[in-house]
């Protein structure tokens, strides 16, 4: 769930701030640049849901 919230909040921040959100002058760009690769590196919500179900015997 955390990966979905991180992606949603960073995408909404970009929409609210427009193009200025992607500049290196503001922290919004920093967070979106880290949120998307973190999903690939650590797994997204569906990966963890499937893994939990597998380990629980479903």
PDB file with SEQRES, HELIX, SHEET and CRYST1 records, atoms N, CA, C and O in Angstrom:
SEQRES   1 A   58  UNK UNK UNK UNK UNK UNK UNK UNK UNK UNK UNK UNK UNK          
SEQRES   2 A   58  UNK UNK UNK UNK UNK UNK UNK UNK UNK UNK UNK UNK UNK          
SEQRES   3 A   58  UNK UNK UNK UNK UNK UNK UNK UNK UNK UNK UNK UNK UNK          
SEQRES   4 A   58  UNK UNK UNK UNK UNK UNK UNK UNK UNK UNK UNK UNK UNK          
SEQRES   5 A   58  UNK UNK UNK UNK UNK UNK                                      
HELIX    1 AA1 UNK A    2  UNK A   17  1                                  16    
HELIX    2 AA2 UNK A   18  UNK A   22  5                                   5    
HELIX    3 AA3 UNK A   27  UNK A   42  1                                  16    
HELIX    4 AA4 UNK A   45  UNK A   56  1                                  12    
CRYST1    1.000    1.000    1.000  90.00  90.00  90.00 P 1           1          
ATOM      1  N   UNK A   1       0.821  -1.194   0.000  1.00  0.00           N  
ATOM      2  CA  UNK A   1       0.000   0.000   0.000  1.00  0.00           C  
ATOM      3  C   UNK A   1       0.866   1.260   0.000  1.00  0.00           C  
ATOM      4  O   UNK A   1       0.499   2.276  -0.590  1.00  0.00           O  
ATOM      5  N   UNK A   2       1.993   1.182   0.653  1.00  0.00           N  
ATOM      6  CA  UNK A   2       2.868   2.341   0.731  1.00  0.00           C  
ATOM      7  C   UNK A   2       3.323   2.795  -0.645  1.00  0.00           C  
ATOM      8  O   UNK A   2       3.404   3.995  -0.908  1.00  0.00           O  
ATOM      9  N   UNK A   3       3.620   1.846  -1.525  1.00  0.00           N  
ATOM     10  CA  UNK A   3       4.077   2.220  -2.862  1.00  0.00           C  
ATOM     11  C   UNK A   3       2.986   2.955  -3.636  1.00  0.00           C  
ATOM     12  O   UNK A   3       3.279   3.882  -4.392  1.00  0.00           O  
ATOM     13  N   UNK A   4       1.722   2.547  -3.453  1.00  0.00           N  
ATOM     14  CA  UNK A   4       0.614   3.243  -4.121  1.00  0.00           C  
ATOM     15  C   UNK A   4       0.462   4.661  -3.590  1.00  0.00           C  
ATOM     16  O   UNK A   4       0.247   5.597  -4.359  1.00  0.00           O  
ATOM     17  N   UNK A   5       0.574   4.817  -2.283  1.00  0.00           N  
ATOM     18  CA  UNK A   5       0.430   6.135  -1.667  1.00  0.00           C  
ATOM     19  C   UNK A   5       1.572   7.049  -2.095  1.00  0.00           C  
ATOM     20  O   UNK A   5       1.349   8.226  -2.381  1.00  0.00           O  
ATOM     21  N   UNK A   6       2.783   6.523  -2.142  1.00  0.00           N  
ATOM     22  CA  UNK A   6       3.928   7.329  -2.565  1.00  0.00           C  
ATOM     23  C   UNK A   6       3.762   7.794  -4.001  1.00  0.00           C  
ATOM     24  O   UNK A   6       4.025   8.955  -4.313  1.00  0.00           O  
ATOM     25  N   UNK A   7       3.330   6.901  -4.874  1.00  0.00           N  
ATOM     26  CA  UNK A   7       3.139   7.279  -6.274  1.00  0.00           C  
ATOM     27  C   UNK A   7       2.006   8.288  -6.425  1.00  0.00           C  
ATOM     28  O   UNK A   7       2.139   9.268  -7.157  1.00  0.00           O  
ATOM     29  N   UNK A   8       0.899   8.051  -5.737  1.00  0.00           N  
ATOM     30  CA  UNK A   8      -0.238   8.963  -5.827  1.00  0.00           C  
ATOM     31  C   UNK A   8       0.120  10.349  -5.304  1.00  0.00           C  
ATOM     32  O   UNK A   8      -0.190  11.353  -5.945  1.00  0.00           O  
ATOM     33  N   UNK A   9       0.770  10.411  -4.148  1.00  0.00           N  
ATOM     34  CA  UNK A   9       1.083  11.716  -3.571  1.00  0.00           C  
ATOM     35  C   UNK A   9       2.099  12.489  -4.406  1.00  0.00           C  
ATOM     36  O   UNK A   9       1.980  13.706  -4.546  1.00  0.00           O  
ATOM     37  N   UNK A  10       3.093  11.803  -4.961  1.00  0.00           N  
ATOM     38  CA  UNK A  10       4.054  12.514  -5.803  1.00  0.00           C  
ATOM     39  C   UNK A  10       3.424  12.954  -7.117  1.00  0.00           C  
ATOM     40  O   UNK A  10       3.717  14.046  -7.602  1.00  0.00           O  
ATOM     41  N   UNK A  11       2.566  12.125  -7.699  1.00  0.00           N  
ATOM     42  CA  UNK A  11       1.883  12.533  -8.932  1.00  0.00           C  
ATOM     43  C   UNK A  11       0.954  13.712  -8.691  1.00  0.00           C  
ATOM     44  O   UNK A  11       0.885  14.620  -9.519  1.00  0.00           O  
ATOM     45  N   UNK A  12       0.239  13.712  -7.571  1.00  0.00           N  
ATOM     46  CA  UNK A  12      -0.645  14.830  -7.246  1.00  0.00           C  
ATOM     47  C   UNK A  12       0.157  16.103  -6.992  1.00  0.00           C  
ATOM     48  O   UNK A  12      -0.268  17.192  -7.376  1.00  0.00           O  
ATOM     49  N   UNK A  13       1.311  15.969  -6.350  1.00  0.00           N  
ATOM     50  CA  UNK A  13       2.155  17.136  -6.100  1.00  0.00           C  
ATOM     51  C   UNK A  13       2.649  17.739  -7.408  1.00  0.00           C  
ATOM     52  O   UNK A  13       2.709  18.961  -7.546  1.00  0.00           O  
ATOM     53  N   UNK A  14       3.000  16.896  -8.361  1.00  0.00           N  
ATOM     54  CA  UNK A  14       3.429  17.390  -9.670  1.00  0.00           C  
ATOM     55  C   UNK A  14       2.277  18.121 -10.347  1.00  0.00           C  
ATOM     56  O   UNK A  14       2.479  19.187 -10.930  1.00  0.00           O  
ATOM     57  N   UNK A  15       1.072  17.563 -10.276  1.00  0.00           N  
ATOM     58  CA  UNK A  15      -0.091  18.205 -10.887  1.00  0.00           C  
ATOM     59  C   UNK A  15      -0.381  19.552 -10.235  1.00  0.00           C  
ATOM     60  O   UNK A  15      -0.690  20.522 -10.927  1.00  0.00           O  
ATOM     61  N   UNK A  16      -0.284  19.617  -8.915  1.00  0.00           N  
ATOM     62  CA  UNK A  16      -0.592  20.858  -8.209  1.00  0.00           C  
ATOM     63  C   UNK A  16       0.438  21.944  -8.496  1.00  0.00           C  
ATOM     64  O   UNK A  16       0.083  23.117  -8.611  1.00  0.00           O  
ATOM     65  N   UNK A  17       1.690  21.571  -8.612  1.00  0.00           N  
ATOM     66  CA  UNK A  17       2.750  22.557  -8.786  1.00  0.00           C  
ATOM     67  C   UNK A  17       3.131  22.771 -10.245  1.00  0.00           C  
ATOM     68  O   UNK A  17       3.906  23.673 -10.559  1.00  0.00           O  
ATOM     69  N   UNK A  18       2.597  21.956 -11.126  1.00  0.00           N  
ATOM     70  CA  UNK A  18       2.916  22.106 -12.542  1.00  0.00           C  
ATOM     71  C   UNK A  18       4.351  21.713 -12.837  1.00  0.00           C  
ATOM     72  O   UNK A  18       4.929  20.882 -12.136  1.00  0.00           O  
ATOM     73  N   UNK A  19       4.919  22.298 -13.858  1.00  0.00           N  
ATOM     74  CA  UNK A  19       6.273  21.961 -14.283  1.00  0.00           C  
ATOM     75  C   UNK A  19       7.333  22.312 -13.266  1.00  0.00           C  
ATOM     76  O   UNK A  19       8.420  21.735 -13.279  1.00  0.00           O  
ATOM     77  N   UNK A  20       7.034  23.251 -12.381  1.00  0.00           N  
ATOM     78  CA  UNK A  20       8.030  23.642 -11.383  1.00  0.00           C  
ATOM     79  C   UNK A  20       8.326  22.500 -10.417  1.00  0.00           C  
ATOM     80  O   UNK A  20       9.376  22.482  -9.775  1.00  0.00           O  
ATOM     81  N   UNK A  21       7.400  21.549 -10.314  1.00  0.00           N  
ATOM     82  CA  UNK A  21       7.609  20.416  -9.421  1.00  0.00           C  
ATOM     83  C   UNK A  21       8.712  19.484  -9.879  1.00  0.00           C  
ATOM     84  O   UNK A  21       9.251  18.732  -9.067  1.00  0.00           O  
ATOM     85  N   UNK A  22       9.061  19.510 -11.149  1.00  0.00           N  
ATOM     86  CA  UNK A  22      10.094  18.609 -11.667  1.00  0.00           C  
ATOM     87  C   UNK A  22      11.477  19.242 -11.690  1.00  0.00           C  
ATOM     88  O   UNK A  22      12.441  18.601 -12.108  1.00  0.00           O  
ATOM     89  N   UNK A  23      11.589  20.486 -11.248  1.00  0.00           N  
ATOM     90  CA  UNK A  23      12.907  21.107 -11.230  1.00  0.00           C  
ATOM     91  C   UNK A  23      13.695  20.622 -10.024  1.00  0.00           C  
ATOM     92  O   UNK A  23      13.118  20.114  -9.063  1.00  0.00           O  
ATOM     93  N   UNK A  24      14.994  20.775 -10.074  1.00  0.00           N  
ATOM     94  CA  UNK A  24      15.846  20.355  -8.966  1.00  0.00           C  
ATOM     95  C   UNK A  24      15.853  21.373  -7.828  1.00  0.00           C  
ATOM     96  O   UNK A  24      16.461  21.134  -6.784  1.00  0.00           O  
ATOM     97  N   UNK A  25      15.178  22.510  -8.027  1.00  0.00           N  
ATOM     98  CA  UNK A  25      15.142  23.528  -6.986  1.00  0.00           C  
ATOM     99  C   UNK A  25      14.182  23.172  -5.859  1.00  0.00           C  
ATOM    100  O   UNK A  25      14.301  23.701  -4.754  1.00  0.00           O  
ATOM    101  N   UNK A  26      13.234  22.280  -6.126  1.00  0.00           N  
ATOM    102  CA  UNK A  26      12.222  21.932  -5.136  1.00  0.00           C  
ATOM    103  C   UNK A  26      12.287  20.443  -4.831  1.00  0.00           C  
ATOM    104  O   UNK A  26      12.710  19.647  -5.670  1.00  0.00           O  
ATOM    105  N   UNK A  27      11.866  20.071  -3.629  1.00  0.00           N  
ATOM    106  CA  UNK A  27      11.981  18.683  -3.173  1.00  0.00           C  
ATOM    107  C   UNK A  27      11.002  17.730  -3.842  1.00  0.00           C  
ATOM    108  O   UNK A  27      11.177  16.516  -3.737  1.00  0.00           O  
ATOM    109  N   UNK A  28       9.989  18.229  -4.519  1.00  0.00           N  
ATOM    110  CA  UNK A  28       8.994  17.350  -5.138  1.00  0.00           C  
ATOM    111  C   UNK A  28       9.652  16.438  -6.170  1.00  0.00           C  
ATOM    112  O   UNK A  28       9.377  15.238  -6.211  1.00  0.00           O  
ATOM    113  N   UNK A  29      10.506  16.999  -6.987  1.00  0.00           N  
ATOM    114  CA  UNK A  29      11.216  16.200  -7.977  1.00  0.00           C  
ATOM    115  C   UNK A  29      12.073  15.124  -7.330  1.00  0.00           C  
ATOM    116  O   UNK A  29      12.192  14.016  -7.853  1.00  0.00           O  
ATOM    117  N   UNK A  30      12.668  15.454  -6.193  1.00  0.00           N  
ATOM    118  CA  UNK A  30      13.477  14.487  -5.447  1.00  0.00           C  
ATOM    119  C   UNK A  30      12.646  13.276  -5.047  1.00  0.00           C  
ATOM    120  O   UNK A  30      13.086  12.136  -5.197  1.00  0.00           O  
ATOM    121  N   UNK A  31      11.437  13.527  -4.536  1.00  0.00           N  
ATOM    122  CA  UNK A  31      10.610  12.424  -4.057  1.00  0.00           C  
ATOM    123  C   UNK A  31      10.073  11.566  -5.191  1.00  0.00           C  
ATOM    124  O   UNK A  31      10.016  10.344  -5.059  1.00  0.00           O  
ATOM    125  N   UNK A  32       9.682  12.171  -6.294  1.00  0.00           N  
ATOM    126  CA  UNK A  32       9.151  11.358  -7.395  1.00  0.00           C  
ATOM    127  C   UNK A  32      10.265  10.559  -8.065  1.00  0.00           C  
ATOM    128  O   UNK A  32      10.032   9.461  -8.568  1.00  0.00           O  
ATOM    129  N   UNK A  33      11.462  11.108  -8.069  1.00  0.00           N  
ATOM    130  CA  UNK A  33      12.589  10.371  -8.649  1.00  0.00           C  
ATOM    131  C   UNK A  33      12.962   9.159  -7.802  1.00  0.00           C  
ATOM    132  O   UNK A  33      13.583   8.224  -8.308  1.00  0.00           O  
ATOM    133  N   UNK A  34      12.596   9.159  -6.531  1.00  0.00           N  
ATOM    134  CA  UNK A  34      12.880   8.021  -5.660  1.00  0.00           C  
ATOM    135  C   UNK A  34      11.705   7.080  -5.497  1.00  0.00           C  
ATOM    136  O   UNK A  34      11.904   5.889  -5.253  1.00  0.00           O  
ATOM    137  N   UNK A  35      10.480   7.584  -5.626  1.00  0.00           N  
ATOM    138  CA  UNK A  35       9.288   6.749  -5.416  1.00  0.00           C  
ATOM    139  C   UNK A  35       9.139   5.698  -6.509  1.00  0.00           C  
ATOM    140  O   UNK A  35       8.834   4.541  -6.218  1.00  0.00           O  
ATOM    141  N   UNK A  36       9.347   6.083  -7.740  1.00  0.00           N  
ATOM    142  CA  UNK A  36       9.159   5.126  -8.841  1.00  0.00           C  
ATOM    143  C   UNK A  36      10.214   4.025  -8.866  1.00  0.00           C  
ATOM    144  O   UNK A  36       9.848   2.858  -9.009  1.00  0.00           O  
ATOM    145  N   UNK A  37      11.504   4.334  -8.733  1.00  0.00           N  
ATOM    146  CA  UNK A  37      12.478   3.230  -8.690  1.00  0.00           C  
ATOM    147  C   UNK A  37      12.329   2.345  -7.451  1.00  0.00           C  
ATOM    148  O   UNK A  37      12.665   1.162  -7.498  1.00  0.00           O  
ATOM    149  N   UNK A  38      11.832   2.899  -6.351  1.00  0.00           N  
ATOM    150  CA  UNK A  38      11.645   2.088  -5.141  1.00  0.00           C  
ATOM    151  C   UNK A  38      10.621   0.987  -5.378  1.00  0.00           C  
ATOM    152  O   UNK A  38      10.752  -0.106  -4.828  1.00  0.00           O  
ATOM    153  N   UNK A  39       9.604   1.261  -6.189  1.00  0.00           N  
ATOM    154  CA  UNK A  39       8.621   0.225  -6.507  1.00  0.00           C  
ATOM    155  C   UNK A  39       9.268  -0.914  -7.280  1.00  0.00           C  
ATOM    156  O   UNK A  39       8.956  -2.081  -7.045  1.00  0.00           O  
ATOM    157  N   UNK A  40      10.150  -0.587  -8.182  1.00  0.00           N  
ATOM    158  CA  UNK A  40      10.837  -1.614  -8.958  1.00  0.00           C  
ATOM    159  C   UNK A  40      11.811  -2.394  -8.074  1.00  0.00           C  
ATOM    160  O   UNK A  40      11.913  -3.617  -8.179  1.00  0.00           O  
ATOM    161  N   UNK A  41      12.509  -1.693  -7.222  1.00  0.00           N  
ATOM    162  CA  UNK A  41      13.525  -2.323  -6.384  1.00  0.00           C  
ATOM    163  C   UNK A  41      12.924  -3.181  -5.270  1.00  0.00           C  
ATOM    164  O   UNK A  41      13.388  -4.296  -5.028  1.00  0.00           O  
ATOM    165  N   UNK A  42      11.901  -2.670  -4.597  1.00  0.00           N  
ATOM    166  CA  UNK A  42      11.344  -3.361  -3.430  1.00  0.00           C  
ATOM    167  C   UNK A  42      10.024  -4.063  -3.706  1.00  0.00           C  
ATOM    168  O   UNK A  42       9.541  -4.805  -2.851  1.00  0.00           O  
ATOM    169  N   UNK A  43       9.430  -3.854  -4.866  1.00  0.00           N  
ATOM    170  CA  UNK A  43       8.161  -4.483  -5.203  1.00  0.00           C  
ATOM    171  C   UNK A  43       6.992  -3.543  -4.983  1.00  0.00           C  
ATOM    172  O   UNK A  43       6.979  -2.750  -4.042  1.00  0.00           O  
ATOM    173  N   UNK A  44       6.013  -3.646  -5.865  1.00  0.00           N  
ATOM    174  CA  UNK A  44       4.828  -2.807  -5.728  1.00  0.00           C  
ATOM    175  C   UNK A  44       3.775  -3.532  -4.898  1.00  0.00           C  
ATOM    176  O   UNK A  44       4.028  -4.614  -4.367  1.00  0.00           O  
ATOM    177  N   UNK A  45       2.605  -2.934  -4.791  1.00  0.00           N  
ATOM    178  CA  UNK A  45       1.548  -3.473  -3.945  1.00  0.00           C  
ATOM    179  C   UNK A  45       1.116  -4.871  -4.380  1.00  0.00           C  
ATOM    180  O   UNK A  45       0.920  -5.742  -3.532  1.00  0.00           O  
ATOM    181  N   UNK A  46       0.968  -5.099  -5.662  1.00  0.00           N  
ATOM    182  CA  UNK A  46       0.520  -6.412  -6.125  1.00  0.00           C  
ATOM    183  C   UNK A  46       1.571  -7.493  -5.852  1.00  0.00           C  
ATOM    184  O   UNK A  46       1.214  -8.634  -5.560  1.00  0.00           O  
ATOM    185  N   UNK A  47       2.839  -7.156  -5.941  1.00  0.00           N  
ATOM    186  CA  UNK A  47       3.893  -8.125  -5.614  1.00  0.00           C  
ATOM    187  C   UNK A  47       3.779  -8.571  -4.157  1.00  0.00           C  
ATOM    188  O   UNK A  47       3.814  -9.765  -3.862  1.00  0.00           O  
ATOM    189  N   UNK A  48       3.643  -7.610  -3.257  1.00  0.00           N  
ATOM    190  CA  UNK A  48       3.586  -7.948  -1.837  1.00  0.00           C  
ATOM    191  C   UNK A  48       2.289  -8.662  -1.471  1.00  0.00           C  
ATOM    192  O   UNK A  48       2.288  -9.534  -0.601  1.00  0.00           O  
ATOM    193  N   UNK A  49       1.188  -8.304  -2.123  1.00  0.00           N  
ATOM    194  CA  UNK A  49      -0.073  -9.005  -1.884  1.00  0.00           C  
ATOM    195  C   UNK A  49       0.033 -10.461  -2.320  1.00  0.00           C  
ATOM    196  O   UNK A  49      -0.382 -11.363  -1.593  1.00  0.00           O  
ATOM    197  N   UNK A  50       0.586 -10.688  -3.503  1.00  0.00           N  
ATOM    198  CA  UNK A  50       0.771 -12.058  -3.994  1.00  0.00           C  
ATOM    199  C   UNK A  50       1.730 -12.850  -3.107  1.00  0.00           C  
ATOM    200  O   UNK A  50       1.500 -14.027  -2.829  1.00  0.00           O  
ATOM    201  N   UNK A  51       2.781 -12.211  -2.676  1.00  0.00           N  
ATOM    202  CA  UNK A  51       3.762 -12.885  -1.819  1.00  0.00           C  
ATOM    203  C   UNK A  51       3.143 -13.264  -0.476  1.00  0.00           C  
ATOM    204  O   UNK A  51       3.373 -14.362   0.029  1.00  0.00           O  
ATOM    205  N   UNK A  52       2.363 -12.362   0.097  1.00  0.00           N  
ATOM    206  CA  UNK A  52       1.685 -12.648   1.364  1.00  0.00           C  
ATOM    207  C   UNK A  52       0.711 -13.808   1.210  1.00  0.00           C  
ATOM    208  O   UNK A  52       0.643 -14.690   2.067  1.00  0.00           O  
ATOM    209  N   UNK A  53      -0.042 -13.804   0.114  1.00  0.00           N  
ATOM    210  CA  UNK A  53      -0.997 -14.889  -0.132  1.00  0.00           C  
ATOM    211  C   UNK A  53      -0.275 -16.224  -0.295  1.00  0.00           C  
ATOM    212  O   UNK A  53      -0.731 -17.245   0.220  1.00  0.00           O  
ATOM    213  N   UNK A  54       0.840 -16.219  -1.005  1.00  0.00           N  
ATOM    214  CA  UNK A  54       1.614 -17.448  -1.205  1.00  0.00           C  
ATOM    215  C   UNK A  54       2.144 -17.993   0.122  1.00  0.00           C  
ATOM    216  O   UNK A  54       2.055 -19.191   0.391  1.00  0.00           O  
ATOM    217  N   UNK A  55       2.690 -17.110   0.938  1.00  0.00           N  
ATOM    218  CA  UNK A  55       3.235 -17.546   2.223  1.00  0.00           C  
ATOM    219  C   UNK A  55       2.142 -17.946   3.211  1.00  0.00           C  
ATOM    220  O   UNK A  55       2.391 -18.721   4.135  1.00  0.00           O  
ATOM    221  N   UNK A  56       0.933 -17.419   3.018  1.00  0.00           N  
ATOM    222  CA  UNK A  56      -0.191 -17.768   3.899  1.00  0.00           C  
ATOM    223  C   UNK A  56      -0.898 -19.033   3.457  1.00  0.00           C  
ATOM    224  O   UNK A  56      -1.787 -19.525   4.152  1.00  0.00           O  
ATOM    225  N   UNK A  57      -0.513 -19.565   2.308  1.00  0.00           N  
ATOM    226  CA  UNK A  57      -1.093 -20.808   1.828  1.00  0.00           C  
ATOM    227  C   UNK A  57      -2.286 -20.641   0.903  1.00  0.00           C  
ATOM    228  O   UNK A  57      -3.030 -21.595   0.678  1.00  0.00           O  
ATOM    229  N   UNK A  58      -2.478 -19.462   0.373  1.00  0.00           N  
ATOM    230  CA  UNK A  58      -3.599 -19.240  -0.550  1.00  0.00           C  
ATOM    231  C   UNK A  58      -3.167 -19.428  -1.979  1.00  0.00           C  
ATOM    232  O   UNK A  58      -3.977 -19.282  -2.894  1.00  0.00           O  
TER     233      UNK A  58                                                      
END                                                                             
